[in-house]
Amino acid sequence: MNTKELDEKYIAGTYNRFDAVFTDGKGSVLTDADGKQYIDFGSGIAVAGLGYANAEWLAAVTAQAARLPHASNLFYTEPSAELAKMLCERTGMSKVFFCNSGTEANECAIKVARKYAVESGKTAKPEIITLQGSFHGRTLAALTATGQDSLHPTCFAPYVDGFKYAKPNDFNSFCKVVNDNTAAVMIEVVQGEGGVNALDKAYLIRLAEFCKKEGILLIADEVQCGNGRTGTLYAYEQYYVSPDVVTTAKGLGNGLPIGAVLLGDKVKDVLKKGDHGSTFGANPVACAGACAVLKQIDKKLLDGVKLRNKIITDKLEGAEGVKSVSGLGLMLGIQCDDAKGKADECLKRGLVVLTAHDKIRLLPALNIDIELLNKGLDILKEVLK
Ligand SMILES: *Cc1c(COP(=O)(O)O)cnc(C)c1O
């Protein structure tokens, strides 16, 4: 049996896979089992932000794997301490909890918000408000937090208590669900899975001001839009708000699983010994790789994100078949007819793009070669016609 047949026979059928078996990746080029090459505009869903097998990342990861691949959180290790310091220094946050994925980071954030609300005497029944169209992960609390009814079928009930939903960019809708039990509001600055929509600036600023005044925590889920993806290290920086908790994952690892919860001053000591944990969390190999990632997210790289955003939007805005272009930086949604059909056609022609609802979703590597970017855009334009 070939890989596709083995996969279909032995792997649980949870994914609607594209018709390609990838075997190799270098920079922004993927190779499949037949040796065909593809320009990659997906980065494995915003994961390989510096491209596949990025040299500094690879050197850090292989060196750490050879020295000490795991130690358990019962002991101190260098890479996690170094990474936590870098994350705090670059964001102004105070402490970090490490886990292995976006959904786990959000679970931790939810626990922090609940404990903070209870211990500060705000409420004994904490509620968290999230936005419609959001995506926060697949474990039960993060899934309940996810504001999409289509992801809440009755077969997985009962869901987790303590979540309410508001319409994005509609402060009145938020006012209808906020109450004395509201412990936190969790938002994605740019909703990814929900259709690549950036929140309105005025809305998020107003929401953040209200939360601060009422003692409600602001949690920014930067799992997808973080780590340089939108042209700043974290997307909230462009909105001039200061979240109390930031969750991130995907692009931080550049291919290895890692999640991080950044805790602001208010909540930095909420989690005490025994409150939370993770066997693989703070894995030295993943953390060494993430240190190499963070070091490369500098002004030059971020300016490059803005430049590439301009190249893409200049080419696609108003192009034949393009109804609109949404998003920020290199997290872009292209509204068009039959996005999935068009993504399949791109793949046939050697270009990997993703979809989000009725849009084609572009998440190229932050450092994608400009010539390659233009070549991919020419294919995309041809398919969109
Ligand atoms: C992908 C994603 C998650 C879930 O991350 P996993 O690593 O798949 O658990 C959570 N929030 C957002 C915004 C995401 O894009």
The ligand as an SDF file (V2000), in Angstrom:
LIG
                    3D

 15 15  0  0  0  0  0  0  0  0999 V2000
   -4.7990   26.6810   15.5410 C   0  0  0  0  0  0  0  0  0  0  0  0
   -5.4250   27.5260   16.5730 C   0  0  0  0  0  0  0  0  0  0  0  0
   -5.6860   27.0480   17.8670 C   0  0  0  0  0  0  0  0  0  0  0  0
   -5.4650   25.6050   18.2450 C   0  0  0  0  0  0  0  0  0  0  0  0
   -4.1270   25.2730   18.1790 O   0  0  0  0  0  0  0  0  0  0  0  0
   -3.6670   23.7250   18.1890 P   0  0  0  0  0  0  0  0  0  0  0  0
   -2.1780   23.8160   18.2340 O   0  0  0  0  0  0  0  0  0  0  0  0
   -4.2070   23.1180   16.9290 O   0  0  0  0  0  0  0  0  0  0  0  0
   -4.2430   23.1150   19.3860 O   0  0  0  0  0  0  0  0  0  0  0  0
   -6.1830   27.9280   18.8040 C   0  0  0  0  0  0  0  0  0  0  0  0
   -6.4070   29.2050   18.5080 N   0  0  0  0  0  0  0  0  0  0  0  0
   -6.1860   29.7120   17.2820 C   0  0  0  0  0  0  0  0  0  0  0  0
   -6.4310   31.1570   17.0250 C   0  0  0  0  0  0  0  0  0  0  0  0
   -5.6960   28.8970   16.2610 C   0  0  0  0  0  0  0  0  0  0  0  0
   -5.4940   29.3800   15.0400 O   0  0  0  0  0  0  0  0  0  0  0  0
  1  2  1  0
  2  3  1  0
  2 14  2  0
  3  4  1  0
  3 10  2  0
  4  5  1  0
  5  6  1  0
  6  7  2  0
  6  8  1  0
  6  9  1  0
 10 11  1  0
 11 12  2  0
 12 13  1  0
 12 14  1  0
 14 15  1  0
M  END
$$$$
